[in-house]
């Protein structure tokens, strides 16, 4: 069984390693922020950050953790890039299911839906050899062409729906590619959602297209954007290389427009934005009803995300600002486009990655009711604990007690009593500087009984105050 380890200490240490600036206001959502830095850096923990900017959970999962989020079944899900699977995790951080693509395909890491009824929706890239010389002059007869597979699985991981792009998309739908190339990634789907009527929505970056697909027949219901666009854009220019399609209901949709070719329409430098549309299926129009462009005119050419929050605010993740030598900027704005919450990661450096694939806020945290110290030798052993959070304290650990009305340092003796021990105090406090004094949630609070003192030499002391 996987444990929720190092819950108290890692958030403090990860804060210094990852690094970010933070602003907030009373108008911001009080939900927790879920992010995972991505890219070339080694330090890429999954993190949960509370409304005050405190990291309340952080763990480096190595090759795991892509698309870290709370899914529709109220479980955390994330992708394992080593075994190409999706992990479903409960409130005790135990993996309760591992989901692979079926029928010989390999699951892609961009998006995954875990539905309340126990079903799963994922997609895969399907690379096949295609004779491009039969399609265009100078085409490679053995070109590798990317296809797309969408699968819906039941709770037993049996395929109940499979959709193949080969039956619906043409390679020439992509107007950017050199069709004489030997490797043609012409679709690059990066997001999937379920529309208000139960059918699938997919975002295909390399097609500049949002596609609606019938969930049982597999027929394409409509195509929006790109060379096969069926809608007239009203009050707007077309999105390009977009991410993160979200259905808002009633033919209203929210997406992150990376804007890689926005300059072709605006005459200004490329800029990224969050944008909302309303589709009229009779008039076949797509009317822009809202957009947010950051005051710094940020341009994120890849990754990135957007989320409409239940308080009416919108969370916008400008995930890749490496061209600007900046880390990801995650901004929450109210309906008037006023910034009410913002985190900016430090730029990539010293093995750290400043990019963020997706960012979401959820009213969710791990179950702490049975998380604690289950070490029978510890002074704070709790027989009811199932998951050990590593916050045990033992005889020999430092503590604090009141003597003549003053709080002084002591040590836990063999009976777990806090007693004076001047020799111990002298040895453990010499030539050290106290950096942090935090409570069980990693917050600066000196009123708690159990505290962690973190020093500049890397040592950590647990102190228990007896009042």
MOTA-V50481 format. One record per residue. N is the residue number from 1. RES is the residue in three letters. D_FIRST is the distance of its C-alpha to the first C-alpha in Angstrom with 2 decimals. Layout:
[[N | RES | D_FIRST] [N | RES | D_FIRST]]
This chain:
[[1 | UNK | 0.00] [2 | UNK | 3.79] [3 | UNK | 6.35] [4 | UNK | 9.88] [5 | UNK | 11.74] [6 | UNK | 15.51] [7 | UNK | 16.38] [8 | UNK | 19.84] [9 | UNK | 21.08] [10 | UNK | 20.16] [11 | UNK | 22.17] [12 | UNK | 25.21] [13 | UNK | 25.05] [14 | UNK | 24.28] [15 | UNK | 27.25] [16 | UNK | 29.53] [17 | UNK | 28.17] [18 | UNK | 28.13] [19 | UNK | 31.14] [20 | UNK | 32.70] [21 | UNK | 35.58] [22 | UNK | 35.27] [23 | UNK | 37.66] [24 | UNK | 37.26] [25 | UNK | 39.44] [26 | UNK | 39.48] [27 | UNK | 39.75] [28 | UNK | 36.36] [29 | UNK | 33.45] [30 | UNK | 31.26] [31 | UNK | 28.07] [32 | UNK | 25.46] [33 | UNK | 25.94] [34 | UNK | 23.23] [35 | UNK | 24.19] [36 | UNK | 23.20] [37 | UNK | 25.97] [38 | UNK | 26.72] [39 | UNK | 29.24] [40 | UNK | 30.04] [41 | UNK | 28.83] [42 | UNK | 25.89] [43 | UNK | 24.83] [44 | UNK | 23.27] [45 | UNK | 20.40] [46 | UNK | 19.27] [47 | UNK | 20.85] [48 | UNK | 21.59] [49 | UNK | 25.08] [50 | UNK | 26.73] [51 | UNK | 30.34] [52 | UNK | 31.64] [53 | UNK | 30.36] [54 | UNK | 27.67] [55 | UNK | 24.39] [56 | UNK | 21.83] [57 | UNK | 18.77] [58 | UNK | 18.72] [59 | UNK | 16.39] [60 | UNK | 17.63] [61 | UNK | 15.54] [62 | UNK | 18.20] [63 | UNK | 19.21] [64 | UNK | 16.92] [65 | UNK | 17.96] [66 | UNK | 21.32] [67 | UNK | 22.50] [68 | UNK | 20.00] [69 | UNK | 20.85] [70 | UNK | 20.29] [71 | UNK | 21.36] [72 | UNK | 23.60] [73 | UNK | 20.90] [74 | UNK | 19.88] [75 | UNK | 16.55] [76 | UNK | 16.15] [77 | UNK | 16.79] [78 | UNK | 17.47] [79 | UNK | 18.74] [80 | UNK | 17.54] [81 | UNK | 20.89] [82 | UNK | 19.88] [83 | UNK | 18.78] [84 | UNK | 20.84] [85 | UNK | 18.38] [86 | UNK | 17.35] [87 | UNK | 13.84] [88 | UNK | 13.58] [89 | UNK | 11.41] [90 | UNK | 11.57] [91 | UNK | 12.92] [92 | UNK | 9.80] [93 | UNK | 9.11] [94 | UNK | 6.32] [95 | UNK | 8.00] [96 | UNK | 9.70] [97 | UNK | 12.35] [98 | UNK | 13.82] [99 | UNK | 17.60] [100 | UNK | 20.23] [101 | UNK | 23.97] [102 | UNK | 25.77] [103 | UNK | 29.15] [104 | UNK | 28.76] [105 | UNK | 28.39] [106 | UNK | 26.08] [107 | UNK | 24.58] [108 | UNK | 26.15] [109 | UNK | 24.44] [110 | UNK | 26.90] [111 | UNK | 25.85] [112 | UNK | 23.69] [113 | UNK | 24.04] [114 | UNK | 21.42] [115 | UNK | 23.84] [116 | UNK | 23.73] [117 | UNK | 24.74] [118 | UNK | 21.65] [119 | UNK | 23.63] [120 | UNK | 22.98] [121 | UNK | 25.78] [122 | UNK | 25.75] [123 | UNK | 28.47] [124 | UNK | 29.22] [125 | UNK | 32.07] [126 | UNK | 34.20] [127 | UNK | 36.47] [128 | UNK | 39.43] [129 | UNK | 42.71] [130 | UNK | 45.55] [131 | UNK | 49.31] [132 | UNK | 50.17] [133 | UNK | 53.71] [134 | UNK | 54.37] [135 | UNK | 53.50] [136 | UNK | 55.08] [137 | UNK | 57.66] [138 | UNK | 56.10] [139 | UNK | 52.69] [140 | UNK | 50.46] [141 | UNK | 50.55] [142 | UNK | 47.03] [143 | UNK | 45.43] [144 | UNK | 41.68] [145 | UNK | 41.32] [146 | UNK | 38.21] [147 | UNK | 37.50] [148 | UNK | 34.95] [149 | UNK | 32.83] [150 | UNK | 31.30] [151 | UNK | 28.97] [152 | UNK | 27.80] [153 | UNK | 25.14] [154 | UNK | 24.41] [155 | UNK | 21.03] [156 | UNK | 21.19] [157 | UNK | 21.82] [158 | UNK | 25.46] [159 | UNK | 28.11] [160 | UNK | 30.35] [161 | UNK | 32.25] [162 | UNK | 33.03] [163 | UNK | 35.52] [164 | UNK | 37.15] [165 | UNK | 39.19] [166 | UNK | 41.64] [167 | UNK | 43.22] [168 | UNK | 43.73] [169 | UNK | 43.95] [170 | UNK | 46.60] [171 | UNK | 46.20] [172 | UNK | 49.35] [173 | UNK | 47.69] [174 | UNK | 46.51] [175 | UNK | 49.61] [176 | UNK | 48.21] [177 | UNK | 47.42] [178 | UNK | 49.80] [179 | UNK | 49.92] [180 | UNK | 51.24] [181 | UNK | 47.99] [182 | UNK | 45.95] [183 | UNK | 42.65] [184 | UNK | 42.70] [185 | UNK | 39.70] [186 | UNK | 41.66] [187 | UNK | 39.06] [188 | UNK | 35.91] [189 | UNK | 34.24] [190 | UNK | 31.93] [191 | UNK | 31.16] [192 | UNK | 31.01] [193 | UNK | 31.50] [194 | UNK | 32.69] [195 | UNK | 36.19] [196 | UNK | 37.54] [197 | UNK | 38.81] [198 | UNK | 35.58] [199 | UNK | 36.59] [200 | UNK | 34.89] [201 | UNK | 35.89] [202 | UNK | 35.22] [203 | UNK | 36.27] [204 | UNK | 37.64] [205 | UNK | 38.42] [206 | UNK | 40.81] [207 | UNK | 42.77] [208 | UNK | 42.99] [209 | UNK | 42.23] [210 | UNK | 40.38] [211 | UNK | 40.42] [212 | UNK | 39.99] [213 | UNK | 38.99] [214 | UNK | 39.46] [215 | UNK | 36.14] [216 | UNK | 37.52] [217 | UNK | 40.61] [218 | UNK | 39.40] [219 | UNK | 42.80] [220 | UNK | 43.18] [221 | UNK | 44.33] [222 | UNK | 45.39] [223 | UNK | 45.13] [224 | UNK | 45.40] [225 | UNK | 46.17] [226 | UNK | 47.00] [227 | UNK | 49.81] [228 | UNK | 49.27] [229 | UNK | 49.20] [230 | UNK | 50.65] [231 | UNK | 50.91] [232 | UNK | 53.40] [233 | UNK | 51.88] [234 | UNK | 53.64] [235 | UNK | 53.88] [236 | UNK | 51.61] [237 | UNK | 51.15] [238 | UNK | 48.54] [239 | UNK | 45.00] [240 | UNK | 44.05] [241 | UNK | 40.77] [242 | UNK | 38.90] [243 | UNK | 35.19] [244 | UNK | 33.13] [245 | UNK | 35.18] [246 | UNK | 34.55] [247 | UNK | 36.37] [248 | UNK | 37.82] [249 | UNK | 39.48] [250 | UNK | 43.18] [251 | UNK | 43.52] [252 | UNK | 42.46] [253 | UNK | 40.15] [254 | UNK | 38.64] [255 | UNK | 37.86] [256 | UNK | 37.73] [257 | UNK | 40.85] [258 | UNK | 40.38] [259 | UNK | 44.15] [260 | UNK | 44.49] [261 | UNK | 47.94] [262 | UNK | 48.87] [263 | UNK | 51.78] [264 | UNK | 53.40] [265 | UNK | 53.85] [266 | UNK | 54.36] [267 | UNK | 56.26] [268 | UNK | 54.05] [269 | UNK | 51.25] [270 | UNK | 48.00] [271 | UNK | 45.87] [272 | UNK | 42.55] [273 | UNK | 42.17] [274 | UNK | 40.31] [275 | UNK | 42.55] [276 | UNK | 42.80] [277 | UNK | 45.03] [278 | UNK | 46.45] [279 | UNK | 47.43] [280 | UNK | 50.55] [281 | UNK | 50.23] [282 | UNK | 53.93] [283 | UNK | 55.35] [284 | UNK | 52.52] [285 | UNK | 52.15] [286 | UNK | 49.23] [287 | UNK | 50.24] [288 | UNK | 48.54] [289 | UNK | 47.96] [290 | UNK | 46.09] [291 | UNK | 44.99] [292 | UNK | 43.75] [293 | UNK | 44.82] [294 | UNK | 43.72] [295 | UNK | 46.69] [296 | UNK | 46.04] [297 | UNK | 46.44] [298 | UNK | 43.08] [299 | UNK | 42.61] [300 | UNK | 39.14] [301 | UNK | 39.87] [302 | UNK | 36.32] [303 | UNK | 32.91] [304 | UNK | 33.12] [305 | UNK | 32.43] [306 | UNK | 33.81] [307 | UNK | 32.61] [308 | UNK | 34.84] [309 | UNK | 33.57] [310 | UNK | 34.37] [311 | UNK | 36.81] [312 | UNK | 38.92] [313 | UNK | 38.00] [314 | UNK | 36.78] [315 | UNK | 34.17] [316 | UNK | 35.39] [317 | UNK | 33.53] [318 | UNK | 35.97] [319 | UNK | 33.28] [320 | UNK | 35.35] [321 | UNK | 38.34] [322 | UNK | 38.63] [323 | UNK | 42.22] [324 | UNK | 42.99] [325 | UNK | 41.16] [326 | UNK | 38.91] [327 | UNK | 35.24] [328 | UNK | 33.95] [329 | UNK | 35.61] [330 | UNK | 33.74] [331 | UNK | 36.37] [332 | UNK | 36.46] [333 | UNK | 39.94] [334 | UNK | 41.60] [335 | UNK | 43.84] [336 | UNK | 46.71] [337 | UNK | 44.83] [338 | UNK | 44.65] [339 | UNK | 41.72] [340 | UNK | 39.76] [341 | UNK | 36.60] [342 | UNK | 36.09] [343 | UNK | 33.77] [344 | UNK | 34.98] [345 | UNK | 32.80] [346 | UNK | 34.57] [347 | UNK | 36.05] [348 | UNK | 34.22] [349 | UNK | 34.96] [350 | UNK | 33.70] [351 | UNK | 30.71] [352 | UNK | 29.74] [353 | UNK | 29.83] [354 | UNK | 31.69] [355 | UNK | 31.12] [356 | UNK | 28.93] [357 | UNK | 28.43] [358 | UNK | 27.89] [359 | UNK | 27.75] [360 | UNK | 27.08] [361 | UNK | 27.17] [362 | UNK | 25.01] [363 | UNK | 25.07] [364 | UNK | 21.30] [365 | UNK | 18.88] [366 | UNK | 15.44] [367 | UNK | 15.45] [368 | UNK | 16.46] [369 | UNK | 17.51] [370 | UNK | 14.57] [371 | UNK | 13.73] [372 | UNK | 15.61] [373 | UNK | 16.10] [374 | UNK | 14.50] [375 | UNK | 16.31] [376 | UNK | 18.95] [377 | UNK | 21.44] [378 | UNK | 21.54] [379 | UNK | 24.45] [380 | UNK | 22.43] [381 | UNK | 19.84] [382 | UNK | 18.80] [383 | UNK | 17.82] [384 | UNK | 16.63] [385 | UNK | 13.94] [386 | UNK | 10.28] [387 | UNK | 9.20] [388 | UNK | 11.35] [389 | UNK | 13.57] [390 | UNK | 15.37] [391 | UNK | 18.58] [392 | UNK | 19.51] [393 | UNK | 23.13] [394 | UNK | 24.76] [395 | UNK | 28.31] [396 | UNK | 30.01] [397 | UNK | 28.54] [398 | UNK | 31.31] [399 | UNK | 32.19] [400 | UNK | 35.19] [401 | UNK | 37.65] [402 | UNK | 40.99] [403 | UNK | 44.09] [404 | UNK | 47.45] [405 | UNK | 46.02] [406 | UNK | 44.53] [407 | UNK | 40.88] [408 | UNK | 40.45] [409 | UNK | 37.73] [410 | UNK | 36.47] [411 | UNK | 33.81] [412 | UNK | 31.52] [413 | UNK | 33.03] [414 | UNK | 31.63] [415 | UNK | 31.76] [416 | UNK | 29.95] [417 | UNK | 33.35] [418 | UNK | 34.34] [419 | UNK | 37.54] [420 | UNK | 39.87] [421 | UNK | 39.50] [422 | UNK | 41.85] [423 | UNK | 41.25] [424 | UNK | 37.51] [425 | UNK | 38.27] [426 | UNK | 40.84] [427 | UNK | 38.69] [428 | UNK | 35.69] [429 | UNK | 37.71] [430 | UNK | 40.38] [431 | UNK | 40.91] [432 | UNK | 37.88] [433 | UNK | 37.93] [434 | UNK | 35.60] [435 | UNK | 34.21] [436 | UNK | 31.89] [437 | UNK | 31.41] [438 | UNK | 28.66] [439 | UNK | 26.94] [440 | UNK | 23.33] [441 | UNK | 23.39] [442 | UNK | 25.01] [443 | UNK | 28.42] [444 | UNK | 31.72] [445 | UNK | 32.34] [446 | UNK | 34.03] [447 | UNK | 34.07] [448 | UNK | 30.55] [449 | UNK | 30.04] [450 | UNK | 27.14] [451 | UNK | 27.89] [452 | UNK | 26.89] [453 | UNK | 29.93] [454 | UNK | 29.58] [455 | UNK | 32.48] [456 | UNK | 34.18] [457 | UNK | 33.39] [458 | UNK | 29.65] [459 | UNK | 28.99] [460 | UNK | 27.11] [461 | UNK | 28.17] [462 | UNK | 26.65] [463 | UNK | 29.53] [464 | UNK | 29.66] [465 | UNK | 32.93] [466 | UNK | 34.52] [467 | UNK | 37.15]]
